[in-house]
Amino acid sequence: MLEKPPIEDEKIIACLKDTYDLTVTEIEFLPIGHDSYAGVYRVRANGQVYFLKVKSVAVNILSVMLPRYLKERGFEQIVAPLPTITYGIWGKVDDFTLLLYPFIEGHSGMKAGLSDAQWIAFGAILKRLHSTQLPAGLLSRMPKEGFIPSPRWSAAAKQIQATVLDRVYENPIEAQLAVFWRERHQEIGRIMDRAEELGRMLQRKSLDFVLCHADIHTNNLLIDMQGKLFVVDWDQPILAPKECDLLFVMVGAFVSDERHEELFFQGYGKVDIDPLVMTYYQYARVIEDLGSFGEQVFFMDGTDESKLDALHWVNVMFGPGNIVASAYKWEQALSI
């Protein structure tokens, strides 16, 4: 979120005292990230520095339970939320949920770029995650891939698709995205239809499911000052085919350099990619991003800065060599 959530700092400070027994001496909003429902802060309290996430929507309890479980079992590259003083899950202020983390000084993998050694380490981290066996209690809570594009973001994208041709947009940024969307109206409709069609095909197949992060692009990797990698933002873990995560390391989707993909798989190991599954995930991701960024532009009372950022990323998606072109390339390998 690029703009500060509508909640007073004083309320956040009071909650941190009551819930985590922290006496805050400094709180700073950080205008980073693409989650339009989560603001993040750097907090100094009790002589320590913390990373605070303030969410305005319901929080998936697995986004807390799973990273804590992995961290407790020695998965040191995981950044897990800290417990409250009563070993609870999070703090609450009005309609907001507060999640507190240790602060890691460094940069995102997307901003800093990964070295050769870090790409290999990234592959090894993801292989270890995909090989993790969860206990029955946690396993029973995990959602399983149903091969239905995100209902929430699909609904938003479909709403825009249904209204953008006739609606008049006064905001110039909204008008820019409307022009872009109208020019690609038929193409976007085909992408939506194709994702659902491929999903129905996969529902009839028997596939191996593994533990997936489901959003493990390099912006969700942190690199500390010593060059160590950490995985953050466990908002949507799922049991799914490995391609659900491998999408984010394939050239054309989220990686532009073939060498980086090769280095990743040095760490991950030899693997066979199912082109049908990969094609589905690429189309499904396009729909998710269209819905998410489209909502930021058309449906939310955000700043022009946040709207411009969303508009930028929609343009990027349809650019040469990016995820839409990659999805088409993977689809050409299919004989269906």
C-alpha positions as CSV (number, residue, x, y, z in Angstrom):
1,M,0.0,0.0,0.0
2,L,1.5,3.3,-1.0
3,E,-0.8,5.5,1.2
4,K,-1.1,5.3,4.9
5,P,-4.1,3.3,6.3
6,P,-6.9,5.4,7.9
7,I,-5.9,4.6,11.5
8,E,-4.3,7.0,14.0
9,D,-0.7,6.2,15.1
10,E,-1.8,6.6,18.7
11,K,-4.3,3.7,18.4
12,I,-1.5,1.5,16.9
13,I,0.9,2.5,19.7
14,A,-1.7,1.7,22.4
15,C,-2.5,-1.7,20.8
16,L,1.2,-2.6,20.7
17,K,1.5,-1.8,24.4
18,D,-1.6,-3.8,25.4
19,T,-1.0,-6.8,23.0
20,Y,2.8,-7.1,22.8
21,D,3.9,-5.1,25.9
22,L,5.9,-2.7,23.7
23,T,6.6,0.9,24.6
24,V,6.8,2.6,21.2
25,T,9.3,5.4,20.8
26,E,9.1,5.7,17.0
27,I,6.6,4.6,14.3
28,E,7.1,5.2,10.6
29,F,4.8,4.3,7.8
30,L,6.6,2.7,4.8
31,P,4.9,3.3,1.4
32,I,5.8,0.0,-0.1
33,G,4.1,-3.1,-1.4
34,H,1.2,-3.8,-3.8
35,D,-1.3,-5.1,-1.2
36,S,-4.1,-2.4,-1.3
37,Y,-5.4,-3.7,2.0
38,A,-2.2,-3.7,4.1
39,G,0.0,-0.9,5.3
40,V,3.4,-1.5,6.8
41,Y,5.4,0.4,9.4
42,R,8.8,0.4,11.0
43,V,8.4,0.5,14.7
44,R,11.1,1.1,17.4
45,A,10.1,-0.1,20.9
46,N,11.9,-1.5,23.9
47,G,15.3,-1.0,22.3
48,Q,14.4,-3.1,19.3
49,V,13.1,-2.5,15.7
50,Y,10.0,-4.3,14.4
51,F,8.1,-4.6,11.1
52,L,4.4,-4.0,11.6
53,K,1.7,-5.0,9.1
54,V,-1.7,-3.4,9.5
55,K,-4.5,-5.1,7.5
56,S,-8.0,-3.8,6.8
57,V,-9.4,-7.2,5.7
58,A,-9.7,-10.6,7.4
59,V,-6.4,-12.3,7.9
60,N,-5.8,-15.9,6.9
61,I,-4.9,-17.7,10.1
62,L,-2.6,-19.9,8.1
63,S,-0.5,-16.9,7.2
64,V,0.5,-16.9,10.9
65,M,0.4,-20.6,11.8
66,L,2.3,-22.0,8.9
67,P,5.4,-19.7,9.0
68,R,5.5,-20.1,12.8
69,Y,5.5,-23.9,12.4
70,L,8.2,-23.8,9.7
71,K,10.3,-21.4,11.8
72,E,10.0,-23.5,14.9
73,R,11.2,-26.5,12.9
74,G,14.5,-24.9,11.9
75,F,13.4,-23.2,8.6
76,E,15.5,-20.2,9.4
77,Q,14.8,-18.4,6.1
78,I,11.2,-17.9,7.1
79,V,10.0,-14.6,8.6
80,A,7.2,-15.5,11.0
81,P,4.8,-13.2,13.0
82,L,5.8,-12.7,16.6
83,P,3.3,-14.0,19.3
84,T,1.5,-11.6,21.6
85,I,2.1,-11.5,25.3
86,T,-0.6,-14.2,25.8
87,Y,0.8,-16.2,22.9
88,G,-2.0,-15.0,20.7
89,I,-2.0,-14.6,17.0
90,W,-2.4,-10.8,16.4
91,G,-3.6,-7.5,17.7
92,K,-6.8,-5.8,16.9
93,V,-7.7,-2.1,16.5
94,D,-11.2,-1.2,15.3
95,D,-11.5,-3.0,12.0
96,F,-7.7,-3.5,11.6
97,T,-5.5,-6.4,12.4
98,L,-1.9,-5.9,13.5
99,L,0.8,-8.4,12.7
100,L,4.2,-7.9,14.2
101,Y,7.5,-9.2,12.8
102,P,11.2,-8.9,13.5
103,F,12.6,-6.1,11.3
104,I,15.2,-7.3,8.8
105,E,17.5,-4.5,7.6
106,G,17.9,-5.0,3.8
107,H,16.1,-4.9,0.5
108,S,13.7,-6.9,-1.5
109,G,15.1,-9.3,-4.0
110,M,13.3,-7.4,-6.7
111,K,14.9,-4.1,-5.7
112,A,18.4,-5.4,-5.0
113,G,18.6,-8.2,-7.5
114,L,19.9,-11.7,-6.6
115,S,23.5,-12.8,-7.0
116,D,24.2,-16.2,-8.6
117,A,24.7,-17.8,-5.2
118,Q,21.3,-16.3,-4.0
119,W,19.5,-17.6,-7.0
120,I,20.8,-21.1,-6.2
121,A,19.9,-20.6,-2.5
122,F,16.4,-19.5,-3.6
123,G,16.0,-22.8,-5.5
124,A,17.1,-24.8,-2.5
125,I,14.7,-23.0,-0.2
126,L,11.8,-23.6,-2.4
127,K,12.7,-27.3,-2.9
128,R,12.8,-27.7,0.9
129,L,9.4,-26.0,1.2
130,H,7.9,-28.3,-1.5
131,S,9.4,-31.3,0.3
132,T,7.9,-30.4,3.7
133,Q,5.4,-32.7,5.3
134,L,2.9,-31.0,7.5
135,P,1.4,-32.5,10.7
136,A,-2.2,-33.6,10.5
137,G,-3.6,-30.7,12.5
138,L,-2.0,-28.1,10.2
139,L,-2.6,-30.2,7.0
140,S,-6.3,-30.3,7.7
141,R,-6.5,-26.5,7.6
142,M,-4.6,-26.1,4.4
143,P,-6.7,-25.2,1.3
144,K,-6.3,-27.4,-1.8
145,E,-6.0,-26.1,-5.3
146,G,-9.3,-26.3,-7.1
147,F,-8.1,-24.9,-10.4
148,I,-10.6,-22.0,-10.3
149,P,-9.0,-18.6,-10.9
150,S,-9.2,-16.5,-7.7
151,P,-12.9,-15.8,-7.2
152,R,-12.3,-12.4,-5.6
153,W,-10.0,-11.0,-8.3
154,S,-11.8,-12.8,-11.1
155,A,-15.1,-11.2,-10.1
156,A,-13.4,-7.7,-10.1
157,A,-11.9,-8.3,-13.5
158,K,-15.2,-9.5,-14.9
159,Q,-17.0,-6.5,-13.5
160,I,-14.6,-4.2,-15.3
161,Q,-14.8,-6.3,-18.4
162,A,-18.6,-6.0,-18.4
163,T,-18.7,-2.2,-17.8
164,V,-15.6,-0.7,-19.3
165,L,-16.9,-0.3,-22.8
166,D,-19.8,2.0,-21.9
167,R,-18.7,3.7,-18.7
168,V,-17.3,7.3,-18.7
169,Y,-14.3,7.9,-16.4
170,E,-13.6,11.4,-15.1
171,N,-10.3,10.6,-13.4
172,P,-7.5,10.8,-16.1
173,I,-5.7,7.7,-14.7
174,E,-8.9,5.7,-14.7
175,A,-9.6,6.9,-18.3
176,Q,-6.1,5.7,-19.3
177,L,-6.7,2.2,-18.0
178,A,-10.1,2.2,-19.6
179,V,-8.6,3.0,-23.0
180,F,-6.0,0.3,-22.5
181,W,-8.7,-2.3,-21.4
182,R,-11.0,-1.4,-24.3
183,E,-8.2,-2.0,-26.8
184,R,-7.7,-5.4,-25.4
185,H,-11.2,-6.2,-24.4
186,Q,-11.5,-9.2,-26.7
187,E,-8.1,-10.5,-25.7
188,I,-8.8,-10.2,-22.0
189,G,-12.2,-12.0,-22.4
190,R,-10.3,-14.8,-24.1
191,I,-7.8,-15.0,-21.3
192,M,-10.6,-15.3,-18.8
193,D,-12.4,-18.0,-20.8
194,R,-9.2,-19.9,-21.4
195,A,-8.1,-19.9,-17.8
196,E,-11.5,-21.4,-16.7
197,E,-11.3,-24.0,-19.6
198,L,-7.8,-25.1,-18.6
199,G,-8.9,-25.2,-14.9
200,R,-11.8,-27.6,-15.8
201,M,-9.3,-29.9,-17.6
202,L,-7.0,-30.0,-14.6
203,Q,-9.9,-30.8,-12.3
204,R,-10.2,-34.1,-14.1
205,K,-6.5,-34.9,-13.8
206,S,-4.6,-36.7,-10.9
207,L,-1.8,-34.4,-9.9
208,D,0.8,-34.4,-7.0
209,F,0.3,-31.6,-4.6
210,V,3.0,-30.0,-2.4
211,L,3.1,-27.2,0.1
212,C,3.2,-23.9,-1.9
213,H,3.8,-20.3,-0.9
214,A,1.7,-19.2,-4.0
215,D,3.2,-15.7,-4.3
216,I,7.0,-16.3,-4.1
217,H,8.3,-13.7,-6.6
218,T,11.5,-11.9,-5.8
219,N,9.6,-9.0,-4.2
220,N,8.6,-11.4,-1.4
221,L,12.3,-12.3,-0.8
222,L,14.2,-10.1,1.6
223,I,18.0,-9.9,1.4
224,D,19.7,-8.8,4.7
225,M,22.9,-6.9,5.0
226,Q,24.9,-10.2,5.0
227,G,23.2,-11.4,1.8
228,K,21.0,-13.9,3.5
229,L,17.6,-14.7,1.9
230,F,14.3,-14.6,3.8
231,V,10.8,-15.5,2.5
232,V,8.0,-13.2,3.6
233,D,4.2,-12.6,2.9
234,W,2.7,-16.0,3.6
235,D,-0.8,-14.7,2.9
236,Q,-2.1,-17.5,0.6
237,P,-0.3,-20.8,1.3
238,I,-1.9,-23.7,-0.5
239,L,-1.5,-27.4,-1.3
240,A,-1.0,-27.4,-5.1
241,P,1.2,-28.6,-7.9
242,K,4.7,-27.4,-7.8
243,E,4.1,-25.2,-10.8
244,C,2.0,-22.9,-8.6
245,D,5.3,-21.6,-7.2
246,L,7.6,-22.4,-10.1
247,L,5.6,-19.9,-12.2
248,F,7.5,-17.2,-10.4
249,V,11.0,-18.4,-11.5
250,M,10.2,-19.1,-15.2
251,V,11.5,-16.8,-17.9
252,G,8.7,-14.6,-19.2
253,A,6.5,-14.7,-16.2
254,F,8.5,-13.0,-13.4
255,V,12.1,-13.6,-14.6
256,S,13.7,-12.0,-17.6
257,D,17.1,-13.7,-17.7
258,E,17.4,-17.3,-18.7
259,R,20.6,-17.6,-16.7
260,H,18.7,-16.8,-13.5
261,E,16.2,-19.5,-14.2
262,E,19.1,-22.0,-14.7
263,L,20.7,-20.9,-11.5
264,F,17.5,-21.4,-9.6
265,F,17.1,-24.9,-10.8
266,Q,20.7,-25.7,-9.8
267,G,19.5,-25.2,-6.3
268,Y,16.0,-26.7,-6.8
269,G,17.1,-29.8,-8.7
270,K,15.9,-31.5,-11.8
271,V,12.2,-31.2,-12.4
272,D,9.6,-31.9,-15.1
273,I,7.2,-29.0,-15.8
274,D,3.7,-29.9,-16.8
275,P,2.9,-27.4,-19.6
276,L,-0.9,-27.7,-19.0
277,V,-0.5,-26.8,-15.3
278,M,2.0,-24.0,-16.1
279,T,-0.2,-22.5,-18.8
280,Y,-3.2,-22.5,-16.4
281,Y,-1.2,-20.8,-13.6
282,Q,0.1,-18.1,-16.0
283,Y,-3.4,-17.3,-17.2
284,A,-4.8,-17.4,-13.7
285,R,-2.1,-15.0,-12.5
286,V,-3.0,-12.6,-15.3
287,I,-6.6,-12.6,-14.1
288,E,-5.6,-12.1,-10.5
289,D,-3.4,-9.1,-11.3
290,L,-6.0,-7.6,-13.7
291,G,-8.6,-7.8,-10.9
292,S,-6.2,-6.5,-8.2
293,F,-4.7,-3.6,-10.1
294,G,-8.1,-2.9,-11.8
295,E,-9.7,-2.6,-8.4
296,Q,-7.0,-0.2,-7.2
297,V,-7.7,2.1,-10.2
298,F,-11.4,1.9,-10.6
299,F,-13.0,0.9,-7.3
300,M,-10.8,2.3,-4.5
301,D,-10.4,5.9,-3.2
302,G,-6.7,5.8,-3.4
303,T,-4.2,8.5,-4.3
304,D,-3.3,9.1,-7.9
305,E,0.2,7.7,-7.0
306,S,-1.3,4.3,-6.2
307,K,-3.5,4.4,-9.3
308,L,-0.5,5.2,-11.5
309,D,1.4,2.4,-9.9
310,A,-1.4,-0.1,-10.7
311,L,-1.7,1.3,-14.2
312,H,2.0,0.8,-14.7
313,W,1.9,-2.9,-13.7
314,V,-1.1,-3.6,-16.0
315,N,0.9,-2.2,-18.9
316,V,3.9,-4.3,-17.9
317,M,1.9,-7.5,-17.9
318,F,1.0,-7.1,-21.5
319,G,4.5,-5.9,-22.6
320,P,6.9,-7.9,-24.7
321,G,8.3,-11.0,-23.0
322,N,6.1,-10.6,-19.9
323,I,3.5,-12.9,-18.4
324,V,0.8,-12.6,-21.1
325,A,3.2,-13.3,-23.8
326,S,4.7,-16.2,-21.7
327,A,1.2,-17.7,-21.2
328,Y,0.7,-17.7,-25.0
329,K,4.1,-19.3,-25.5
330,W,3.3,-22.1,-23.1
331,E,-0.1,-22.6,-24.6
332,Q,1.5,-23.2,-28.0
333,A,3.1,-26.3,-26.6
334,L,-0.3,-27.7,-25.8
335,S,-2.2,-29.9,-28.3
336,I,-5.6,-29.1,-26.9
